[in-house]
Amino acid sequence: MKPVPGAYIVNLGDLMARWTNDRWRSTLHRVVNPPLDAGAASRRLSIVYFHMPNHDACIECISSCATSTNPPRYTPVLAGEHHLLKIRQTDSITLPVSP
């Protein structure tokens, strides 16, 4: 797919999927260098900005994203607990379990 001039790509995380009941879903994304022969056609600008709710924020389905035929798909979770779970799943860091 060719990029749309002047467009932005926004990668959403797993918490947005929980909030919106999968209306807006997280996507697996990777950043790779363009092929060497791409030349000037490979110009791009990438700016990273991470945003996270407070660790004690309860993440649950927004009421307008659920209906009787489309009930919430995820159980509520605290943002901090979810973040720690994601870090533990990387298997690269051992973190203490909170009491």
MDTraj code that builds the backbone (N, CA, C; nanometers):
import mdtraj as md
import numpy as np

residues = "MET LYS PRO VAL PRO GLY ALA TYR ILE VAL ASN LEU GLY ASP LEU MET ALA ARG TRP THR ASN ASP ARG TRP ARG SER THR LEU HIS ARG VAL VAL ASN PRO PRO LEU ASP ALA GLY ALA ALA SER ARG ARG LEU SER ILE VAL TYR PHE HIS MET PRO ASN HIS ASP ALA CYS ILE GLU CYS ILE SER SER CYS ALA THR SER THR ASN PRO PRO ARG TYR THR PRO VAL LEU ALA GLY GLU HIS HIS LEU LEU LYS ILE ARG GLN THR ASP SER ILE THR LEU PRO VAL SER PRO".split()
xyz = np.array([
    [0.0850, -0.1175, 0.0000],
    [0.0000, 0.0000, 0.0000],
    [0.0890, 0.1231, 0.0000],
    [0.0579, 0.2161, -0.0855],
    [0.1350, 0.3405, -0.0920],
    [0.0850, 0.4366, 0.0153],
    [0.1783, 0.5114, 0.0756],
    [0.1359, 0.6079, 0.1770],
    [0.0517, 0.7201, 0.1167],
    [-0.0402, 0.7698, 0.1956],
    [-0.1247, 0.8815, 0.1557],
    [-0.0515, 1.0098, 0.1927],
    [-0.0251, 1.0988, 0.0969],
    [0.0469, 1.2233, 0.1279],
    [-0.0225, 1.3024, 0.2389],
    [0.0561, 1.3482, 0.3360],
    [0.0025, 1.4292, 0.4451],
    [-0.0719, 1.3507, 0.5522],
    [-0.0750, 1.2175, 0.5404],
    [-0.1497, 1.1363, 0.6365],
    [-0.0637, 1.1001, 0.7568],
    [-0.1299, 1.0632, 0.8638],
    [-0.0644, 1.0161, 0.9845],
    [-0.1040, 0.8712, 1.0076],
    [-0.0150, 0.7967, 1.0672],
    [-0.0462, 0.6611, 1.1126],
    [-0.0386, 0.6649, 1.2639],
    [-0.1419, 0.6161, 1.3281],
    [-0.1454, 0.6121, 1.4738],
    [-0.1564, 0.4666, 1.5166],
    [-0.0590, 0.4195, 1.5904],
    [-0.0628, 0.2841, 1.6438],
    [-0.1247, 0.2892, 1.7826],
    [-0.2335, 0.2188, 1.7985],
    [-0.3026, 0.2156, 1.9264],
    [-0.2590, 0.0935, 2.0056],
    [-0.2635, 0.1046, 2.1361],
    [-0.2240, -0.0057, 2.2220],
    [-0.3418, -0.0888, 2.2684],
    [-0.3102, -0.1925, 2.3452],
    [-0.4104, -0.2875, 2.3925],
    [-0.5174, -0.2250, 2.4807],
    [-0.4819, -0.1232, 2.5560],
    [-0.5833, -0.0634, 2.6440],
    [-0.6936, 0.0044, 2.5641],
    [-0.6609, 0.0596, 2.4479],
    [-0.7645, 0.1224, 2.3653],
    [-0.8643, 0.0168, 2.3156],
    [-0.8145, -0.1017, 2.2854],
    [-0.9046, -0.2105, 2.2448],
    [-0.9984, -0.2468, 2.3604],
    [-0.9460, -0.2492, 2.4816],
    [-1.0306, -0.2797, 2.5976],
    [-1.1355, -0.1707, 2.6197],
    [-1.0931, -0.0451, 2.6081],
    [-1.1871, 0.0652, 2.6284],
    [-1.2984, 0.0647, 2.5239],
    [-1.2639, 0.0342, 2.3987],
    [-1.3602, 0.0455, 2.2892],
    [-1.4231, -0.0874, 2.2488],
    [-1.3993, -0.1929, 2.3285],
    [-1.4588, -0.3235, 2.2996],
    [-1.4198, -0.3729, 2.1600],
    [-1.2943, -0.3500, 2.1258],
    [-1.2352, -0.3877, 1.9967],
    [-1.2844, -0.3044, 1.8784],
    [-1.3540, -0.1956, 1.9033],
    [-1.3901, -0.1066, 1.7924],
    [-1.2623, -0.0479, 1.7323],
    [-1.1709, -0.0062, 1.8189],
    [-1.0369, 0.0376, 1.7771],
    [-0.9401, -0.0635, 1.8353],
    [-0.8708, -0.1360, 1.7499],
    [-0.7857, -0.2443, 1.7963],
    [-0.6379, -0.2115, 1.7849],
    [-0.5646, -0.2732, 1.8731],
    [-0.4195, -0.2647, 1.8713],
    [-0.3678, -0.3459, 1.7528],
    [-0.2636, -0.2952, 1.6900],
    [-0.2045, -0.3687, 1.5780],
    [-0.0584, -0.3978, 1.6081],
    [-0.0132, -0.5141, 1.5647],
    [0.1274, -0.5472, 1.5771],
    [0.2024, -0.4598, 1.4779],
    [0.3017, -0.3894, 1.5236],
    [0.3749, -0.3024, 1.4328],
    [0.5240, -0.3128, 1.4586],
    [0.5979, -0.2996, 1.3524],
    [0.7432, -0.3038, 1.3579],
    [0.7974, -0.1902, 1.2726],
    [0.9081, -0.1341, 1.3140],
    [0.9753, -0.0309, 1.2359],
    [1.0999, -0.0952, 1.1768],
    [1.1114, -0.0899, 1.0465],
    [1.2283, -0.1467, 0.9792],
    [1.2876, -0.0417, 0.8870],
    [1.4140, -0.0558, 0.8597],
    [1.4793, 0.0346, 0.7664],
    [1.4342, 0.0022, 0.6248],
    [1.4152, 0.1043, 0.5410],
    [1.3766, 0.0794, 0.4016],
    [1.4919, 0.0138, 0.3258],
    [1.4627, -0.0531, 0.2145],
    [1.5703, -0.1143, 0.1355],
    [1.6694, -0.0083, 0.0868],
    [1.7948, -0.0467, 0.0765],
    [1.8985, 0.0473, 0.0344],
    [1.8716, 0.1056, -0.1038],
    [1.8089, 0.0293, -0.1920],
    [1.7853, 0.0777, -0.3279],
    [1.6603, 0.1647, -0.3399],
    [1.5928, 0.1935, -0.2285],
    [1.4714, 0.2754, -0.2333],
    [1.5035, 0.4224, -0.2571],
    [1.6238, 0.4633, -0.2214],
    [1.6658, 0.6009, -0.2469],
    [1.5769, 0.7039, -0.1798],
    [1.5551, 0.8161, -0.2472],
    [1.4776, 0.9277, -0.1926],
    [1.3308, 0.8921, -0.1716],
    [1.2813, 0.7892, -0.2384],
    [1.1415, 0.7494, -0.2221],
    [1.1139, 0.6965, -0.0817],
    [1.2189, 0.6694, -0.0069],
    [1.1998, 0.6108, 0.1255],
    [1.1962, 0.7141, 0.2372],
    [1.1942, 0.8408, 0.2041],
    [1.1951, 0.9442, 0.3079],
    [1.0721, 0.9298, 0.3963],
    [1.0947, 0.9404, 0.5237],
    [0.9839, 0.9328, 0.6187],
    [1.0247, 1.0024, 0.7471],
    [0.9265, 1.0390, 0.8249],
    [0.9496, 1.1000, 0.9544],
    [0.8698, 1.0196, 1.0553],
    [0.9350, 0.9730, 1.1570],
    [0.8684, 0.8945, 1.2598],
    [0.8892, 0.9619, 1.3941],
    [0.7804, 0.9923, 1.4606],
    [0.7860, 1.0556, 1.5917],
    [0.7115, 0.9642, 1.6886],
    [0.7767, 0.9282, 1.7951],
    [0.7167, 0.8373, 1.8920],
    [0.6676, 0.9169, 2.0120],
    [0.5465, 0.8879, 2.0516],
    [0.4902, 0.9485, 2.1720],
    [0.4086, 0.8413, 2.2423],
    [0.4505, 0.8055, 2.3619],
    [0.3774, 0.7053, 2.4391],
    [0.2954, 0.7763, 2.5450],
    [0.1762, 0.7299, 2.5631],
    [0.0883, 0.7871, 2.6649],
    [0.0250, 0.6716, 2.7401],
    [0.0186, 0.6845, 2.8698],
    [-0.0342, 0.5775, 2.9548],
    [-0.1241, 0.6396, 3.0600],
    [-0.2403, 0.5787, 3.0861],
    [-0.3251, 0.6295, 3.1950],
    [-0.2541, 0.6116, 3.3298],
    [-0.3045, 0.6766, 3.4314],
    [-0.2519, 0.6556, 3.5664],
    [-0.2579, 0.5072, 3.5999],
    [-0.1619, 0.4601, 3.6776],
    [-0.1548, 0.3175, 3.7098],
    [-0.2786, 0.2672, 3.7828],
    [-0.3474, 0.3541, 3.8568],
    [-0.4659, 0.3103, 3.9308],
    [-0.5955, 0.3329, 3.8529],
    [-0.5845, 0.3694, 3.7245],
    [-0.7049, 0.3906, 3.6423],
    [-0.7663, 0.2563, 3.6054],
    [-0.8955, 0.2448, 3.6269],
    [-0.9673, 0.1226, 3.5899],
    [-1.0034, 0.1310, 3.4420],
    [-0.9564, 0.0338, 3.3653],
    [-0.9829, 0.0301, 3.2219],
    [-1.0949, -0.0697, 3.1983],
    [-1.2084, -0.0181, 3.1540],
    [-1.3229, -0.1042, 3.1244],
    [-1.3961, -0.0480, 3.0034],
    [-1.4786, -0.1292, 2.9442],
    [-1.5478, -0.0925, 2.8216],
    [-1.6275, 0.0364, 2.8395],
    [-1.6077, 0.1297, 2.7468],
    [-1.6866, 0.2533, 2.7450],
    [-1.8305, 0.2133, 2.7128],
    [-1.9256, 0.2675, 2.7858],
    [-2.0648, 0.2230, 2.7727],
    [-2.1187, 0.2329, 2.6301],
    [-2.0762, 0.3328, 2.5544],
    [-2.1265, 0.3475, 2.4166],
    [-2.0663, 0.2446, 2.3200],
    [-1.9696, 0.1674, 2.3665],
    [-1.9057, 0.0664, 2.2808],
    [-1.9601, -0.0739, 2.3062],
    [-2.0603, -0.0862, 2.3914],
    [-2.1207, -0.2164, 2.4203],
    [-2.2715, -0.2082, 2.4003],
    [-2.3282, -0.3170, 2.3576],
    [-2.4732, -0.3282, 2.3402],
    [-2.5170, -0.4643, 2.3937],
    [-2.6466, -0.4907, 2.3911],
    [-2.6947, -0.6218, 2.4364],
    [-2.6462, -0.7339, 2.3442],
    [-2.6247, -0.7026, 2.2174],
    [-2.5738, -0.8040, 2.1240],
    [-2.4212, -0.8019, 2.1130],
    [-2.3571, -0.7020, 2.1713],
    [-2.2117, -0.6905, 2.1700],
    [-2.1643, -0.6509, 2.3101],
    [-2.1741, -0.7456, 2.4060],
    [-2.1361, -0.7129, 2.5434],
    [-1.9849, -0.6924, 2.5559],
    [-1.9393, -0.6334, 2.6665],
    [-1.7953, -0.6136, 2.6853],
    [-1.7183, -0.7450, 2.6717],
    [-1.6081, -0.7394, 2.5992],
    [-1.5272, -0.8590, 2.5721],
    [-1.4153, -0.8791, 2.6725],
    [-1.3867, -0.7774, 2.7527],
    [-1.2737, -0.7844, 2.8458],
    [-1.3206, -0.7523, 2.9863],
    [-1.2572, -0.8152, 3.0830],
    [-1.2849, -0.7809, 3.2224],
    [-1.2104, -0.6515, 3.2560],
    [-1.2632, -0.5720, 3.3470],
    [-1.1928, -0.4496, 3.3863],
    [-1.0543, -0.4828, 3.4429],
    [-0.9613, -0.3924, 3.4213],
    [-0.8242, -0.4118, 3.4695],
    [-0.7664, -0.2755, 3.5054],
    [-0.6786, -0.2733, 3.6052],
    [-0.6075, -0.1496, 3.6360],
    [-0.4969, -0.1306, 3.5332],
    [-0.4783, -0.0089, 3.4891],
    [-0.3795, 0.0198, 3.3843],
    [-0.2399, -0.0270, 3.4250],
    [-0.2007, -0.0043, 3.5496],
    [-0.0686, -0.0455, 3.5964],
    [-0.0503, -0.1963, 3.5949],
    [-0.1540, -0.2707, 3.6352],
    [-0.1464, -0.4174, 3.6331],
    [-0.1324, -0.4676, 3.4897],
    [-0.2074, -0.4077, 3.3997],
    [-0.2008, -0.4468, 3.2588],
    [-0.0612, -0.4195, 3.2022],
    [-0.0065, -0.3050, 3.2360],
    [0.1268, -0.2679, 3.1882],
    [0.2319, -0.3666, 3.2391],
    [0.2263, -0.4018, 3.3681],
    [0.3208, -0.4985, 3.4231],
    [0.3062, -0.6354, 3.3572],
    [0.1846, -0.6766, 3.3301],
    [0.1617, -0.8041, 3.2618],
    [0.2285, -0.8034, 3.1246],
    [0.2141, -0.6947, 3.0506],
    [0.2760, -0.6847, 2.9182],
    [0.4283, -0.6921, 2.9281],
    [0.4845, -0.6267, 3.0276],
    [0.6293, -0.6307, 3.0462],
    [0.6731, -0.7732, 3.0805],
    [0.6006, -0.8378, 3.1713],
    [0.6358, -0.9755, 3.2081],
    [0.6265, -1.0699, 3.0883],
    [0.5344, -1.0443, 2.9978],
    [0.5182, -1.1308, 2.8806],
    [0.6358, -1.1210, 2.7842],
    [0.7148, -1.0164, 2.7953],
    [0.8309, -1.0044, 2.7069],
    [0.9401, -1.1022, 2.7459],
    [0.9326, -1.1536, 2.8687],
    [1.0295, -1.2504, 2.9178],
    [1.1695, -1.1940, 2.9315],
    [1.1858, -1.0648, 2.9085],
    [1.3199, -1.0071, 2.9157],
    [1.3497, -0.9445, 3.0511],
    [1.2450, -0.9228, 3.1312],
    [1.2632, -0.8565, 3.2598],
    [1.1883, -0.9350, 3.3651],
    [1.2484, -0.9593, 3.4778],
    [1.1805, -1.0236, 3.5889],
    [1.1440, -0.9159, 3.6892],
    [1.0160, -0.8999, 3.7122],
    [0.9693, -0.7985, 3.8058],
    [0.9071, -0.8674, 3.9270],
    [0.9171, -0.8073, 4.0438],
    [0.8544, -0.8668, 4.1617],
    [0.7025, -0.8612, 4.1515],
    [0.6379, -0.9614, 4.2044],
    [0.4908, -0.9642, 4.2085],
    [0.4450, -0.8757, 4.3222],
    [0.3490, -0.7870, 4.2964],
    [0.3013, -0.6972, 4.4019],
    [0.2157, -0.7752, 4.5005],
    [0.2194, -0.7362, 4.6290],
    [0.1444, -0.8095, 4.7341],
    [-0.0050, -0.7959, 4.7174],
])
top = md.Topology()
chain = top.add_chain()
for i, resn in enumerate(residues, 1):
    res = top.add_residue(resn, chain, resSeq=i)
    for name in ("N", "CA", "C"):
        top.add_atom(name, md.element.get_by_symbol(name[0]), res)
traj = md.Trajectory(xyz[None], top)
